[in-house]
């Protein structure tokens, strides 16, 4: 898979806001901060304005990559993979997050479809919220995330989403993936408002590439630039 981010560690603002005005405020305030490596766009903006318009707005300010998180892609029939990938590629998206809850066939096709369009698949398995896995009262088998990550790794994926507010699970998945992928890279939501912090999320990964996905902790702050700078400073100095 191709390189997505220009740094080995960084911050990805999650732009889960309602308007292009709010999106512009986030991008303008953060795009020149050292440590910002890209922007995650979710379904809220995507369904309201369309991906092409959103990417164009981001590119008015920066060439940093735009990652699309459909919240959650990879949950449909396999035949939707190529259509989904085509739309993302034509819009100028560079990386796409999928959580393949619909099963291994859908996962394989979505990964292949994204790669065929020169997009970087970023595959998740475990989410950040309570009652996700069966052992917590959720619907997802306890072993399912390991299977999702393993299938992705064996298909050549090297970017993964792991829950940034669950350090013990980060270590568990890194132990697995570091045996399957030479240089796994991790994107981690759950840091900030959901209780995770950069030091506890990054430490289990040792020297692996790690990126904190931070939404409300940045865009709900009165001073967006200051909030983003604080997280970037933490990322760039977490080993000290």
C-alpha positions as CSV (number, residue, x, y, z in Angstrom):
1,X,0.0,0.0,0.0
2,X,1.2,3.5,-0.7
3,X,2.3,6.1,1.8
4,X,-0.5,8.3,3.2
5,X,1.0,10.6,5.8
6,X,4.2,12.7,5.6
7,X,5.1,12.1,9.3
8,X,5.5,8.9,11.4
9,X,3.4,10.4,14.2
10,X,0.7,13.0,14.0
11,X,-2.8,14.3,14.6
12,X,-5.8,13.9,12.3
13,X,-8.6,16.3,13.1
14,X,-12.0,14.6,12.7
15,X,-14.2,17.2,11.1
16,X,-17.6,15.9,12.3
17,X,-19.3,19.3,11.9
18,X,-22.4,20.4,10.2
19,X,-21.4,23.2,7.8
20,X,-18.7,24.1,5.4
21,X,-18.2,27.3,7.4
22,X,-17.2,25.2,10.4
23,X,-15.0,23.0,8.2
24,X,-13.2,26.1,6.9
25,X,-12.6,27.3,10.4
26,X,-11.0,24.0,11.4
27,X,-8.8,23.8,8.3
28,X,-7.7,27.4,8.4
29,X,-6.9,27.2,12.1
30,X,-4.9,23.9,11.9
31,X,-3.4,23.3,8.5
32,X,-0.1,25.0,9.2
33,X,0.5,23.4,12.6
34,X,3.4,21.0,12.7
35,X,2.0,17.6,13.5
36,X,-1.2,17.8,11.6
37,X,-1.0,15.1,8.9
38,X,-4.5,15.0,7.3
39,X,-8.2,15.5,7.9
40,X,-10.9,12.9,8.5
41,X,-14.3,13.7,7.0
42,X,-17.4,11.8,8.2
43,X,-20.9,11.1,7.0
44,X,-22.3,14.3,8.4
45,X,-20.5,16.5,5.9
46,X,-20.4,13.8,3.2
47,X,-24.2,13.4,3.2
48,X,-24.9,17.1,3.3
49,X,-22.5,18.5,0.7
50,X,-20.9,15.6,-1.2
51,X,-17.3,14.5,-1.1
52,X,-16.0,16.5,-4.1
53,X,-17.1,19.8,-2.6
54,X,-15.7,18.9,0.8
55,X,-12.3,17.9,-0.7
56,X,-12.2,21.1,-2.8
57,X,-12.8,23.2,0.4
58,X,-9.9,21.4,2.2
59,X,-7.6,21.9,-0.8
60,X,-8.2,25.7,-0.8
61,X,-6.0,25.7,2.3
62,X,-3.8,22.6,2.2
63,X,-2.6,19.6,0.2
64,X,-2.8,17.3,3.2
65,X,-4.7,14.1,2.5
66,X,-8.5,13.8,3.2
67,X,-9.6,10.6,4.8
68,X,-13.2,9.5,4.4
69,X,-15.0,7.7,7.2
70,X,-18.5,6.8,6.0
71,X,-19.4,5.6,9.6
72,X,-19.3,2.7,8.8
73,X,-18.2,1.6,5.3
74,X,-17.7,-2.1,4.6
75,X,-21.0,-3.2,5.9
76,X,-22.8,-3.7,2.6
77,X,-22.8,-6.5,0.0
78,X,-19.5,-7.0,-1.8
79,X,-20.9,-5.6,-5.1
80,X,-21.0,-2.1,-3.5
81,X,-17.2,-2.1,-3.0
82,X,-16.3,-0.9,-6.5
83,X,-19.0,1.7,-6.6
84,X,-18.0,3.1,-3.2
85,X,-14.3,3.2,-4.1
86,X,-15.0,4.9,-7.5
87,X,-17.0,7.7,-5.8
88,X,-14.3,8.3,-3.2
89,X,-11.5,8.3,-5.8
90,X,-13.3,10.7,-8.1
91,X,-13.8,13.1,-5.2
92,X,-10.1,13.3,-4.5
93,X,-10.2,11.3,-1.2
94,X,-6.8,9.6,-0.4
95,X,-7.6,7.2,2.4
96,X,-10.8,5.4,3.4
97,X,-11.8,3.9,6.7
98,X,-13.8,0.7,6.7
99,X,-15.1,-1.5,9.5
100,X,-16.0,-4.7,7.7
101,X,-18.9,-5.8,9.9
102,X,-20.7,-7.5,6.9
103,X,-18.2,-10.3,6.8
104,X,-14.9,-11.5,5.2
105,X,-16.1,-11.5,1.5
106,X,-17.3,-7.9,1.8
107,X,-14.0,-7.0,3.6
108,X,-11.9,-8.5,0.8
109,X,-13.8,-6.9,-2.0
110,X,-13.8,-3.4,-0.4
111,X,-10.1,-3.6,0.3
112,X,-9.4,-4.7,-3.3
113,X,-11.7,-2.1,-4.7
114,X,-10.1,0.8,-2.8
115,X,-6.6,-0.4,-3.7
116,X,-7.5,-0.6,-7.3
117,X,-8.5,3.0,-7.3
118,X,-5.1,4.0,-5.6
119,X,-6.8,4.7,-2.3
120,X,-5.4,3.6,1.0
121,X,-7.7,1.3,2.9
122,X,-7.6,1.9,6.7
123,X,-9.3,-1.1,8.4
124,X,-10.8,-1.0,11.8
125,X,-12.0,-3.9,13.9
126,X,-12.8,-2.7,17.5
127,X,-14.5,0.6,18.1
128,X,-14.2,3.0,21.1
129,X,-17.6,2.9,22.6
130,X,-19.0,0.6,25.4
131,X,-21.1,-2.5,24.6
132,X,-19.5,-3.1,21.2
133,X,-18.2,-6.6,21.8
134,X,-20.4,-9.5,23.0
135,X,-18.5,-9.8,26.3
136,X,-19.6,-6.2,27.0
137,X,-23.2,-6.8,26.0
138,X,-22.7,-5.8,22.3
139,X,-23.6,-7.6,19.1
140,X,-20.1,-8.2,17.7
141,X,-18.3,-11.5,18.5
142,X,-15.3,-11.1,20.8
143,X,-13.0,-12.7,18.2
144,X,-14.3,-10.7,15.3
145,X,-11.9,-7.8,15.4
146,X,-8.9,-10.1,15.3
147,X,-10.3,-11.8,12.2
148,X,-11.0,-8.4,10.6
149,X,-7.5,-7.2,11.2
150,X,-5.9,-10.5,10.1
151,X,-7.8,-10.6,6.8
152,X,-6.8,-7.0,6.1
153,X,-3.1,-7.7,6.9
154,X,-3.0,-10.7,4.7
155,X,-4.4,-8.7,1.8
156,X,-1.6,-6.2,2.2
157,X,-3.3,-3.5,4.3
158,X,-0.8,-1.6,6.6
159,X,-3.1,1.1,8.0
160,X,-5.4,0.1,10.8
161,X,-7.9,1.8,13.2
162,X,-7.6,0.8,16.8
163,X,-9.5,2.3,19.8
164,X,-7.3,5.0,21.3
165,X,-9.1,4.8,24.7
166,X,-8.3,1.1,25.2
167,X,-4.5,0.8,25.7
168,X,-4.6,-2.9,26.6
169,X,-6.4,-3.6,23.3
170,X,-4.0,-1.4,21.3
171,X,-1.2,-3.6,22.6
172,X,-3.1,-6.8,21.9
173,X,-3.8,-5.8,18.3
174,X,-0.2,-4.4,17.7
175,X,1.2,-7.7,18.9
176,X,-0.9,-9.5,16.3
177,X,-0.4,-7.1,13.4
178,X,3.4,-6.6,13.9
179,X,3.7,-10.3,13.2
180,X,1.7,-10.0,9.9
181,X,2.8,-6.6,8.6
182,X,6.3,-5.2,8.4
183,X,5.4,-1.7,9.4
184,X,1.8,-1.4,10.6
185,X,0.5,2.1,11.0
186,X,-2.3,3.0,13.4
187,X,-5.0,5.6,13.4
188,X,-6.6,6.0,16.8
189,X,-10.0,7.7,17.7
190,X,-11.1,7.8,21.3
191,X,-8.5,10.4,22.4
192,X,-9.7,13.5,24.1
193,X,-13.5,13.6,24.9
194,X,-13.8,9.8,24.9
195,X,-11.3,9.4,27.6
196,X,-8.1,8.4,25.8
197,X,-4.8,10.2,25.9
198,X,-1.9,10.3,23.6
199,X,0.8,8.9,25.9
200,X,-1.2,5.8,26.9
201,X,-2.4,5.2,23.3
202,X,1.1,5.6,21.7
203,X,3.2,3.7,24.3
204,X,1.9,0.2,23.5
205,X,2.9,0.7,19.8
206,X,6.6,1.3,20.6
207,X,8.1,2.8,17.5
208,X,5.2,2.1,15.1
209,X,3.6,4.9,13.2
210,X,0.7,6.3,15.2
211,X,-1.9,9.0,14.5
212,X,-4.4,10.5,17.0
213,X,-7.8,11.1,15.5
214,X,-9.3,13.9,17.5
215,X,-12.7,15.5,16.9
216,X,-14.6,17.4,19.6
217,X,-11.4,17.9,21.5
218,X,-10.3,20.3,18.7
219,X,-13.4,21.6,17.0
220,X,-15.5,22.3,20.1
221,X,-12.7,24.3,21.7
222,X,-13.0,28.0,21.8
223,X,-9.5,28.4,20.3
224,X,-9.3,25.6,17.7
225,X,-5.7,26.4,16.8
226,X,-4.5,26.3,20.4
227,X,-6.3,22.9,21.0
228,X,-4.8,21.4,17.9
229,X,-1.4,22.7,18.8
230,X,-1.6,21.2,22.3
231,X,-2.4,17.7,20.9
232,X,0.4,18.0,18.3
233,X,2.9,19.0,20.9
234,X,1.9,15.9,22.9
235,X,2.3,13.7,19.8
236,X,5.7,15.1,18.9
237,X,7.1,14.9,22.4
238,X,5.3,11.9,23.8
239,X,8.6,9.9,24.3
240,X,10.3,12.6,26.3
